[in-house]
Amino acid sequence: MRKEKNWWKNSIIYEVYPKSFQDSNDDGIGDIPGIIARLDYLNYLGIDVIWLCPVYESPQVDNGYDISDYTKIFKPYGTMEDMEKLIHKSKNFGIEIIMDLVVNHTSNEHEWFRESKKNKSNKFRDFYIWREAVNGDVPNDLQSNFGGSAWKYDKTTDEFYLHFYSDKQPDLNWKNLKMRKEIWKIINFWIDKGISGFRMDVIDLIGKEPDKMIKENGPHLHEYLHEMYENTYGKYNLMTVGETWGASIEEGIHYSNPDCRELSMIFQFEHMQLDKISGKSRWDLKTLDLLELKEVFSKWQTGLFDKGWNSLFWNNHDLPRIVSRFGDDSTFRIESAKMLATLLYGMQGTPFIYQGEEIGMTNAHFDHLEDYVDVETQNIYKQRIAQGFSHENIINSFKKKARDNARTPMQWDSTLFSGFSNTDPWMKVNKNYQEINVENSLKDGDSIFYYYKKLIKLRKKNDVFIYGKYELMDKNNPFVYSYKRVYTHDSILVAANFTSKITTLDLVNEKAQEILISNYADSSYDLSNLTLRPYESIIFRIR
Ligand code: NOJ
């Protein structure tokens, strides 16, 4: 673990989804030795930390977010020795590992749950949330995030248990101190192995009050986090990031202000929900309005300044590929991928790269329902059909938003199965792998890969990126997003054209000193009459 305090503020995190990263033994499933084999690639990109999605023993109903043993490794991924080797070898590259901590729920095959369901007096009964039927039906109307009721009937004891995800992911009962102590043990077990922190899965749900219909941000949530901090990672110099979908600024400060002693930072998703119809599900699509994006980012950039800490991300394993979403994944794929990175990397916070983002991987856009292997997608399909949506409408929304768009195997080269494996992978490779892959990116000095590498270097060299105060400019411009960052004597200005059209803007009061980075070779310096080509984006140092 690193020595400097707040080392994670100027770190770059790379998310690895093990199942799809690199298969080393040709069973079609990615594995830990595969990740080890790619450490030099990650080191070359310039990252500091790997966020490793769950590698624990699991029946894989939700690709490892259903854990049956927190201290064992899922066999197809390797052994505990492999895991120790990964931690050790990463350190030799100066790369830290953070683990995914999934403790809102377990798998139904976890020993705690198998015991819990046996009888009402079992000592693990209260590790989960059981309720009697109400008028012969489910206890209440709470819904699962994967569609349908959040209650599942179990005939052994004639009661229902709570599950906010699939019915094979029963929710843990955080009111139970005995259960919480078991979680602390797991956290300390992994800290002792030498990892440097945790990404905490749907952590805003642990304070749930199912009888009051409260899912997120329950009354004891912060108490549980604080207590966990004191009993585990708070004693060390670790980084923690909580997944909190609907956090407000106030919540964000509470989670990430150091005085609260809870987390280093959070993932909040407000900017990732702007392309859905407000108040509806994410499958009800709407085009992104740049003015709304500016408003949301600006709110978080200023709201957490000096009070908390932001994470910066466009992608993860639950989100479609950003270049297909807010960029243009055909004509201007390269320009728009670079533009999106520029816009984000100019802001304050810790950047996260999701595997393949650095080479501009696109959505899979699968046409057939069978190609979507995700449990969520399959459940949602049934739900939307029952709600009266047409097959075409549903597939169209899946092509844009399904999680599997981001989960196709990593595209390493143009050989069959994209260098991910020598055998048919667990899910289909994206059709465009012969064009979009790591090998091609490394050969082309102008690739998205080298652009990310340059952005990373730039952030490391200039403190203004880490500490500078954010100021939105030209607020009502619907095509261009521009903002300044100011820190002591250094100021930068970021301008990003969000469209495929040429546009000009007037920042007459600003004077450019140098161009720090641009996605076009010959960008203009004239800020009083700045012409930006399709998706052109520039970071200036200004006087
Ligand atoms: C969030 C994870 O990122 C997602 O992949 C998973 O399905 C749910 N939490 C449930 O663990």
Boltz pocket constraint, residues with backbone or C-beta under 6 A from the ligand:
constraints:
  - pocket:
      binder: B
      contacts: [[A, 62], [A, 65], [A, 102], [A, 165], [A, 201], [A, 202], [A, 243], [A, 317], [A, 318]]
      max_distance: 6.0
